Amino acid sequence: MAGKRSSFSGTIGFVLAAAGSAVGLGNIWRFPYLAAKDGGGLFLLVYLILAVTFGFTLLTTELAIGRKTRRSSLSAYRRLNPRFKNLGILALIIPMVILPYYSAVGGWVMKYTVAYLTGNGAETATDGYFNNFISSETEPLIYTILFMAATAYVVYRGVNKGIESSSKILMPILLLMIVGIAIFSMTFEYTSDDGVTRSGLDGLKVFVIPDFTDLTLDKLSITIMDAIGQLFFSLSVATGIMITYGSYVKSEDNLIKSINKIEIFDTLVAFLAGMMIIPVVFVFMGQEGMNHSGPGLMFICLPKIFSSMGTVGTVLGAVFFTMVLFAALTSAISMMEGIVASFIDKFGYSRRKSTAIEFVICAVVGVLVCLGYNILYFELPLPNGVTAQILDLLDYISNNMLMPLLALLTCVLVGWITKPKKIIDEITLNGEPFTRKGLYVVMVKYIAPILLMLLLFKSVGVF
């Protein structure tokens, strides 16, 4: 079905939508944990360097491919080079694998948000609450479908009325919530039963001050690999999302300025996520609390902390989980949009039909993910040391294997087949100066592929 392609109305809408895609659960529960695990300020330093080099390269490449081809990921790679058309299929598969289990986790967040907003937040801190919830056979299914339905509704409304409009509302609210909680976390003090008093500023020091104690080349390499892996979440690259969003950017818009703003916004939010979570966890649990990540941090550790704060904790928990729900929705919307746009471009389906098809596919797999904690429960050891069930298995396949592979092959395509000049010409289409052009060429041809190969080898257990 040919027709005029939708586009963002301006730079602000595009940047907020792209930032909303990146600001998700990975930033909120993964970034703080990695920062604490990998030496605090050392991880931040490595992450920042990689963000303006490695992350910049992948983000620039994908946005430029999208705007140049005016197609979503499934069709964009074919237009760039027909021999690499299968990369489009890979770029479609990745969000289709991620979205169902991401929606299941989004359903968990929705459950906790409802609990806190209805005055039942204290119940979430009781022992076994989280495990009892996810292992039940009906309630997780209901919340997962509700989360998917909210996501599908925004995508169905389209680029301007749906994605851009929701981003302009949700992102400012989300940012205000994150800043507010971060300020509260840094100013909070708590005296434990053994008489030890810790403040949020003490936790902030753990987060931002580099710890070079017993630093070895092996530990540094682990930090680098962790930071690279986090950048996939922080910038929403290697999922086809940024190619799709790039295809909605008008030719006259300054792509370089947009890329710079996305980099700054995403890095700022990732940093604020650390400021929001690490200080308050450190205040109540000390250094031991820094070992929590993922669901354990979000759904077990933090509710217990909120409960110990009394009325203040109830309010803080309500704000926190509402914020996390907004963050989860903005990321899920971008993933579904990438899939829906591919259906529209490749098969000529209407937006309504494409959204309905993806909703059904996502719902079916999402149901299997939920049942993976009860009826379909199994345990499978993975090369990364995790004993997996369905959700962990899908997460491992997408994040540890498919995303690094797609990013690697994209660098090979742009760096050595079509050549970087094609991307540079698109970036400088309107005569804008590309001050990092030399850096981009070196990164996309040499450094990024090497780093991605190392990450891929590490992910599959080669070393």
C-alpha positions, 0 to 999 in steps of 0.5 A: 500500500503506497502512500506518503510516509508519516514523519515526526512533526519536528526535532523535539517530537523525534528526540523525545520519542527516541529517548522514550524508546531508550528509557526503559527497564534496562536503564532503571534496573540494569544500569545502577547494578552494573555501575555498582558492580564494576567500580562505580565511577570507573564504570561511568567513565568507561560508559561515557567514553563508549557512549560518545564513540561506540554508541554514537557510531551505532546510533548514527548508522541506524538513524541515517539508514532509516532516513536514507531508505525511508523504510523500516528495518525489514526493508531498509537493509535490502534498499541499502544493499540487496545482498544484505537483505537478511539483516532486515529479517534479523532486525525484525526478529529481535523486537518480536522476541523481546516484546512479549517478555518485555510486556510480561515484565511491564505487566508486573510493573503495572500490578505493583503500580496498581497496588501502590496507587490503591493503598496496598503497597505494603503488601508488596513488601511481604515475603513471597509476594512477588514469587506468588504473583508471577507463579499464579496462572491468571493474574500475570496474564491479565496484566500482561495483556493490559500492558500490550493493549495500552502499547498497541493503542498508542501504535495504532494511533500512528506516528504523530497522534500516537507515538509523538503525542504520547512521548511529549506527555510521558517523557517530561513527566517521567523526567520530573519523576526521576529527578524528584526521586533522585533528589530525595534519595540523595537527601535521605538518612537512615540509622540501622538497628546496629546504630550505623547511620548512612546517608544518600550522599554516601550512596552517591559516592559509591556510584560516582567515585571510581574504585580502582581497588584490585583493578586488573586488565581482566576486570577492566575488560569485564567493565568494558563489555558490560558497558557495551552491553548496556549501551544496546539498552540505553540507545535502543540500537541493534533492534531496528527501532532507530532505523524505523524512527530515522525513516520518520525524520524529515530530510530537512531536519538536522540529523546531527543535532538530533543525534547529539540530543539523544546521546545527552538525554539518554546518558543523563537519564541513565545517570539519574537512574543510578542516582535514583536507586543506588543511594536509597538502596545503600542507605538501607542495605549498605554495600550488600544491597549493591549486589541486587539487580533485575527483578530482585531489585525492582520487585523485592528489594525496593518494596521492602525499602519503601515499606520501612519508610512508612507513609513516605515510602508509600508515596515514594513507591507509588511515584516510583512504580508509576514512573517505571510503568511510563518508562516501560510503555515508551520502550514497548511502544517503540518496539511494536512500532518497529514491527508494525512499520515493517509489516506496513512497508513490506506487505502493504498492510494498513496500520490497523491490520499490522497492529492487530497482527503483532498484538496477537503474535505478542499476546500468544508468546507473552502467555507462554512467558507467563506460563513459564513460571507455573505450568511450563516451568523448566530450568535450562543452564545457559553459557552466561551462568543463568539457569533459565526458564522461558523469559530468561531464554528469550532474553539471552537469545535476543540480548546476548546473541542476536543484538551483537550479531546484528550490530556487527553485520551492520558495521561490516555492511556500512564500513566495508561494503557500502562504505561510510561515505553513504552514511556521512552523505546522509548525515551532512545532507543539508550541509551540516558540519560532521565534526566526528566524521573521522571518529565515525569512520575508524569506529564503524570500520575497525573498533566497533566490529572488534568490540562487537566480536569480543562481546559476542564471543563472551556472550556465547561462552567462548571466554 
